[in-house]
């Protein structure tokens, strides 16, 4: 993850000004907002304050991206620099928050989602691994990690292994069982489509999803 640096915001403010995406008044307001959030966190580090700060930076990124689309020619030179700078600030804020609130599953899930959207595969892999080490009983994290392996990397075997590891720890989790079943159903559907394209009329192997469904029902008879 990114190393915490107070220089991130300063560099980003300079890039924002050069881009021409914001007026001088808006730049002043952005600087004041950041200073306000920093002061509040240093005075008393609460999860809610980190969340509000992160939301502000994410909203700023979305606003900048929208203005990039509207005025792409004028702001093309600084576009990537500004966008990466704001994303780096968001990662840094998550890092600072999670260094104090490591057991906050909501923060971890929000970070993994943000990494999935904006980060590299290497960074997301590190975040997921660290999150699972600290929160091994979180079904949502196991589900996210498994589906990421399948949907983003196309690694069915790795996804299945993660689901099985998660279920060994949280065998009674309905969320994880349902997610596992949907994953296997999706994979089976893709196999069926591929078989039809190859001229095969059926898949002879017993669907894993059927076994998962039966096992889930046995674990949750109600």
C-alpha positions as CSV (number, residue, x, y, z in Angstrom):
1,X,0.0,0.0,0.0
2,X,1.0,3.6,-0.4
3,X,3.3,5.1,2.2
4,X,1.6,7.8,4.2
5,X,2.9,11.2,3.2
6,X,1.7,14.7,4.0
7,X,3.2,15.8,0.7
8,X,0.5,14.0,-1.3
9,X,-2.1,16.6,-0.8
10,X,0.3,19.5,-1.6
11,X,1.5,17.9,-4.8
12,X,-2.1,17.2,-5.8
13,X,-3.2,20.8,-5.1
14,X,-0.4,22.0,-7.4
15,X,-1.6,19.6,-10.1
16,X,-5.2,20.6,-9.7
17,X,-4.3,24.3,-10.2
18,X,-2.3,23.5,-13.3
19,X,-5.1,21.5,-14.8
20,X,-7.5,24.4,-14.9
21,X,-10.3,22.2,-13.8
22,X,-11.2,24.4,-10.8
23,X,-11.5,28.1,-10.2
24,X,-9.3,29.8,-7.6
25,X,-12.3,29.9,-5.2
26,X,-12.8,26.2,-5.6
27,X,-9.1,25.5,-5.0
28,X,-9.2,27.5,-1.8
29,X,-12.3,25.6,-0.6
30,X,-10.6,22.3,-1.4
31,X,-7.5,23.2,0.6
32,X,-9.7,24.4,3.5
33,X,-11.7,21.2,3.5
34,X,-8.6,19.1,3.6
35,X,-7.2,21.2,6.4
36,X,-10.4,20.8,8.3
37,X,-10.5,17.0,7.9
38,X,-6.8,16.7,8.9
39,X,-7.4,18.9,12.0
40,X,-10.5,16.8,13.0
41,X,-8.6,13.5,12.7
42,X,-5.6,14.7,14.6
43,X,-7.8,16.1,17.3
44,X,-9.7,12.8,17.7
45,X,-9.3,9.9,15.2
46,X,-12.8,8.5,14.7
47,X,-13.9,6.1,12.0
48,X,-16.7,8.4,11.0
49,X,-14.2,11.2,10.4
50,X,-12.0,9.1,8.2
51,X,-15.0,8.0,6.3
52,X,-16.2,11.6,5.6
53,X,-12.7,12.6,4.6
54,X,-12.4,9.6,2.2
55,X,-15.9,10.4,0.8
56,X,-14.8,14.0,0.1
57,X,-11.7,12.9,-1.8
58,X,-13.7,10.3,-3.8
59,X,-16.3,12.9,-4.7
60,X,-13.5,15.3,-5.7
61,X,-12.1,12.6,-8.0
62,X,-15.6,12.0,-9.6
63,X,-16.1,15.7,-10.1
64,X,-12.6,16.1,-11.7
65,X,-13.3,13.1,-14.0
66,X,-16.6,14.7,-15.1
67,X,-14.8,18.0,-15.9
68,X,-12.1,16.1,-17.7
69,X,-14.8,14.7,-20.1
70,X,-16.3,18.1,-20.6
71,X,-13.0,19.9,-21.3
72,X,-10.7,17.0,-22.3
73,X,-8.5,19.0,-24.7
74,X,-7.7,21.8,-22.3
75,X,-6.9,19.5,-19.4
76,X,-5.4,16.5,-21.1
77,X,-1.8,17.3,-20.0
78,X,-2.5,17.1,-16.2
79,X,-5.4,14.6,-16.4
80,X,-3.5,11.5,-15.4
81,X,-1.4,13.2,-12.8
82,X,-4.3,14.7,-11.0
83,X,-6.4,11.6,-11.0
84,X,-3.6,9.4,-9.7
85,X,-2.8,12.0,-7.1
86,X,-6.4,11.9,-5.7
87,X,-6.5,8.1,-5.8
88,X,-3.2,8.0,-3.9
89,X,-4.6,10.3,-1.2
90,X,-7.6,8.0,-0.8
91,X,-5.4,4.9,-0.4
92,X,-3.3,6.8,2.1
93,X,-6.4,7.7,4.1
94,X,-7.6,4.1,4.1
95,X,-4.1,3.1,5.3
96,X,-4.2,5.6,8.1
97,X,-7.7,4.6,9.2
98,X,-7.0,0.9,9.1
99,X,-3.8,1.3,11.1
100,X,-6.0,2.4,14.0
101,X,-9.1,0.3,13.3
102,X,-7.8,-3.0,11.9
103,X,-10.9,-4.9,12.9
104,X,-13.3,-2.6,11.1
105,X,-14.6,-4.9,8.4
106,X,-16.7,-2.2,6.7
107,X,-13.5,-0.2,6.0
108,X,-11.7,-3.2,4.6
109,X,-14.7,-4.0,2.3
110,X,-14.8,-0.4,1.2
111,X,-11.1,-0.4,0.5
112,X,-11.2,-3.6,-1.5
113,X,-14.1,-2.2,-3.6
114,X,-12.1,1.0,-4.2
115,X,-9.0,-1.0,-5.2
116,X,-11.1,-3.2,-7.5
117,X,-12.2,0.0,-9.3
118,X,-9.1,2.1,-9.3
119,X,-6.1,0.0,-8.2
120,X,-3.7,-2.5,-9.7
121,X,-4.2,-6.2,-9.3
122,X,-1.0,-6.5,-7.2
123,X,-2.2,-3.8,-4.8
124,X,-5.7,-5.4,-4.5
125,X,-4.2,-8.8,-3.9
126,X,-2.1,-7.4,-1.1
127,X,-5.1,-5.6,0.5
128,X,-7.3,-8.7,0.3
129,X,-4.6,-10.9,1.8
130,X,-4.0,-8.5,4.7
131,X,-7.7,-8.1,5.3
132,X,-8.3,-11.8,5.5
133,X,-5.4,-12.3,7.9
134,X,-6.9,-9.7,10.3
135,X,-10.6,-10.7,9.7
136,X,-10.6,-14.4,8.9
137,X,-14.2,-14.9,10.0
138,X,-15.6,-12.2,7.6
139,X,-17.8,-13.9,5.0
140,X,-18.0,-10.8,2.9
141,X,-14.2,-10.7,2.5
142,X,-14.0,-14.3,1.5
143,X,-16.7,-13.9,-1.0
144,X,-15.1,-10.8,-2.5
145,X,-11.7,-12.4,-2.7
146,X,-13.1,-15.5,-4.4
147,X,-15.2,-13.7,-6.9
148,X,-12.3,-11.4,-7.7
149,X,-10.2,-14.4,-8.6
150,X,-12.9,-15.7,-10.9
151,X,-14.3,-12.5,-12.5
152,X,-11.1,-10.5,-12.7
153,X,-8.4,-13.1,-13.1
154,X,-10.3,-16.0,-14.6
155,X,-8.8,-18.4,-12.1
156,X,-11.6,-20.8,-11.3
157,X,-9.5,-23.2,-9.2
158,X,-8.2,-20.3,-7.0
159,X,-11.7,-19.0,-6.5
160,X,-13.0,-22.4,-5.5
161,X,-10.1,-22.8,-3.0
162,X,-10.8,-19.5,-1.4
163,X,-14.5,-20.3,-1.0
164,X,-13.6,-23.7,0.6
165,X,-11.2,-22.0,3.0
166,X,-13.8,-19.4,4.0
167,X,-16.4,-22.1,4.6
168,X,-14.0,-24.1,6.7
169,X,-13.9,-21.1,9.0
170,X,-17.5,-19.9,8.6
171,X,-19.4,-23.0,7.8
172,X,-22.7,-21.5,9.0
173,X,-22.5,-18.4,6.8
174,X,-25.5,-18.3,4.5
175,X,-24.0,-15.4,2.6
176,X,-20.9,-17.4,1.7
177,X,-22.9,-20.5,0.8
178,X,-25.1,-18.5,-1.5
179,X,-22.1,-16.7,-3.1
180,X,-20.4,-20.1,-3.6
181,X,-23.5,-21.5,-5.2
182,X,-23.9,-18.6,-7.6
183,X,-20.2,-18.8,-8.5
184,X,-20.5,-22.5,-9.4
185,X,-23.8,-21.9,-11.3
186,X,-22.2,-19.1,-13.3
187,X,-19.2,-21.2,-14.1
188,X,-21.4,-24.1,-15.1
189,X,-23.4,-21.8,-17.4
190,X,-20.2,-20.7,-19.1
191,X,-19.2,-24.3,-19.6
192,X,-22.6,-25.1,-21.1
193,X,-22.3,-22.2,-23.5
194,X,-18.8,-23.3,-24.5
195,X,-20.0,-26.9,-25.1
196,X,-22.8,-25.8,-27.3
197,X,-20.4,-23.7,-29.4
198,X,-18.2,-26.8,-29.8
199,X,-21.2,-28.9,-30.8
200,X,-21.6,-30.9,-27.6
201,X,-25.2,-31.4,-26.4
202,X,-24.5,-31.8,-22.7
203,X,-22.0,-31.7,-19.9
204,X,-21.5,-35.2,-18.5
205,X,-19.8,-34.1,-15.2
206,X,-22.0,-33.8,-12.2
207,X,-22.5,-30.0,-11.5
208,X,-20.6,-28.9,-8.5
209,X,-23.4,-26.3,-7.8
210,X,-25.8,-29.2,-7.1
211,X,-23.5,-30.6,-4.5
212,X,-23.0,-27.2,-3.0
213,X,-26.8,-26.5,-2.8
214,X,-27.4,-29.9,-1.1
215,X,-24.6,-29.2,1.4
216,X,-25.9,-25.7,2.1
217,X,-29.4,-27.0,2.8
218,X,-28.0,-29.6,5.2
219,X,-26.1,-26.9,7.1
220,X,-29.2,-24.6,7.1
221,X,-32.2,-26.9,7.4
222,X,-34.4,-23.9,8.4
